[in-house]
């Protein structure tokens, strides 16, 4: 029986699935080769090594996250767009914890980097959402960082099941969105 030839996309996709299962920091070329049923040296036909694989997983993850954000925010503005962004961010981080870790673990490789282009799409979606808040240009970076830090913190804590005390995390999530929305509106 002839074995199916692996493609570059097969290797990256398998790596992304593996980091979601075992954790981003646990990824090795040997573990991925075992998952794919090949010898480790065969992986080097598709990627240049672990750092290259991690970078490509980050590109895939940021692209997926960008698509999710764009699709959920489509046609929405203000608080509705903010809520859609927050839910897309949270669901991606909790459903794909290894891929999400890749999005915050890899630096841009330089001009023309696919990761930079994918990240720019996410930033563009967030900027579009923020346009309905009429922020001053010098407040845009602060607003984006505040939103990212808040969503990252909530999603990371939820993904690690750290909300152990009383109260419904869903109510806290809705409260957080209202809090961000009111804060953004007060900056006018």
C-alpha positions in Angstrom: 0.0 0.0 0.0 1.5 3.3 -1.0 1.8 5.9 1.7 0.3 9.4 1.2 2.9 12.0 0.6 3.0 14.7 3.3 2.8 18.3 2.2 4.1 21.4 4.0 0.5 22.2 5.1 0.1 18.6 6.5 3.2 19.1 8.6 2.2 22.5 9.9 -1.4 21.5 10.6 -0.3 18.4 12.5 2.1 20.5 14.5 -0.7 22.9 15.4 -3.0 20.0 16.5 -0.1 18.6 18.5 0.6 21.8 20.4 -3.1 22.1 21.3 -2.8 18.6 22.8 0.6 18.6 24.5 1.3 22.3 24.9 3.4 24.7 22.9 6.5 24.3 24.9 6.4 20.5 24.7 6.6 20.4 20.9 9.6 18.6 19.4 10.4 17.4 16.0 10.6 13.8 17.2 7.1 14.0 18.7 5.7 15.5 15.5 7.4 12.8 13.4 6.0 10.1 15.6 2.5 11.6 15.2 2.9 11.7 11.5 4.3 8.1 11.4 7.6 9.2 9.8 11.2 9.5 10.8 12.3 12.8 12.2 14.8 13.6 9.4 11.9 13.4 6.9 10.3 16.5 8.5 13.3 18.6 7.3 11.9 18.2 3.7 9.1 20.5 4.9 10.5 22.8 7.6 14.0 24.0 8.5 13.7 22.9 12.1 11.8 23.5 15.3 12.0 27.3 15.2 10.7 27.3 11.6 7.9 25.0 12.5 6.9 27.1 15.6 7.0 30.2 13.4 4.7 28.6 10.8 2.3 27.4 13.5 2.2 31.0 14.8 1.4 32.2 11.3 -1.4 29.6 11.0 -2.8 30.5 14.4 -2.8 34.3 13.9 -4.4 33.8 10.5 -7.1 31.6 12.0 -7.7 34.0 14.9 -7.9 36.9 12.4 -10.5 35.1 10.4 -12.5 34.3 13.5 -12.4 37.9 14.7 -13.3 39.2 11.2 -16.2 36.8 10.8 -17.7 37.4 14.2 -17.4 41.2 14.0 -18.8 41.5 10.5 -21.5 44.1 10.4 -21.2 45.1 14.0 -20.1 48.3 15.7 -19.5 49.6 19.2 -20.3 47.3 22.1 -21.6 44.6 19.8 -18.3 44.5 17.9 -16.3 44.6 21.1 -18.3 41.6 22.4 -17.8 39.8 19.2 -14.0 40.4 19.3 -13.9 39.3 22.9 -15.8 36.1 22.3 -13.7 35.3 19.2 -10.5 35.9 21.2 -11.6 33.9 24.2 -13.0 30.9 22.2 -9.8 30.7 20.1 -7.6 30.8 23.1 -9.6 28.2 25.1 -10.2 25.9 22.1 -6.6 26.1 20.8 -4.4 26.7 23.8 -1.2 25.6 22.1 -1.8 27.6 19.0 -2.8 30.7 21.0 0.5 30.4 22.9 2.3 30.4 19.6 0.7 33.7 18.8 2.4 35.4 21.7 5.7 33.4 21.6 7.2 34.2 18.2 8.8 37.5 17.0 8.5 38.8 13.5 11.3 37.5 11.2 11.7 40.7 9.3 10.2 42.6 6.4 7.7 40.5 4.4 7.2 38.1 7.3 3.8 36.2 6.9 3.3 36.5 10.7 3.5 40.3 10.4 0.9 40.3 7.6 -1.4 38.0 9.5 -1.0 40.1 12.7 -1.7 43.3 10.7 -5.0 41.9 9.7 -5.9 41.3 13.4 -4.8 44.8 14.3 -6.9 46.2 11.4 -10.0 44.4 12.7 -9.4 45.8 16.2 -8.8 49.3 14.8 -12.1 49.0 12.8 -13.9 48.1 16.0 -12.4 51.0 17.8 -13.3 53.5 15.1 -16.9 53.6 16.4 -15.6 54.9 19.7 -14.1 58.1 18.2 -10.9 57.9 20.1 -8.1 60.5 19.6 -5.3 59.0 17.5 -2.9 59.2 20.4 -5.3 56.9 22.4 -5.5 54.1 19.8 -2.4 52.2 20.9 -3.4 52.5 24.6 -6.9 51.2 23.8 -5.6 48.3 21.8 -3.1 47.3 24.4 -5.8 47.5 27.2 -8.2 45.4 25.2 -5.5 42.8 24.4 -4.2 42.6 27.9 -7.7 42.2 29.3 -8.8 39.6 26.8 -5.6 37.7 27.1 -5.8 37.6 30.9 -9.4 36.4 31.0 -8.9 33.8 28.2 -5.7 32.5 29.7 -7.2 32.2 33.2 -10.3 30.5 31.8 -8.3 28.1 29.6 -6.3 27.0 32.7 -9.5 26.6 34.7 -8.4 29.3 37.2 -11.8 30.6 38.0 -12.4 28.4 41.0 -14.3 30.7 43.4 -18.0 31.4 43.4 -19.8 33.2 40.6 -20.3 32.5 37.0 -17.4 33.3 34.7 -19.9 34.1 31.9 -21.3 36.9 34.0 -17.8 38.1 34.7 -17.1 38.0 31.0 -20.2 40.1 30.2 -19.3 42.5 33.0 -15.8 42.8 31.5 -17.1 43.7 28.1 -19.5 46.3 29.6 -16.5 47.7 31.6 -14.3 48.0 28.5 -17.2 49.5 26.5 -17.9 52.2 29.2 -14.2 52.9 29.5 -13.8 53.4 25.8 -16.9 55.6 25.6 -15.7 57.8 28.5 -12.5 58.6 26.5 -14.4 60.8 24.0 
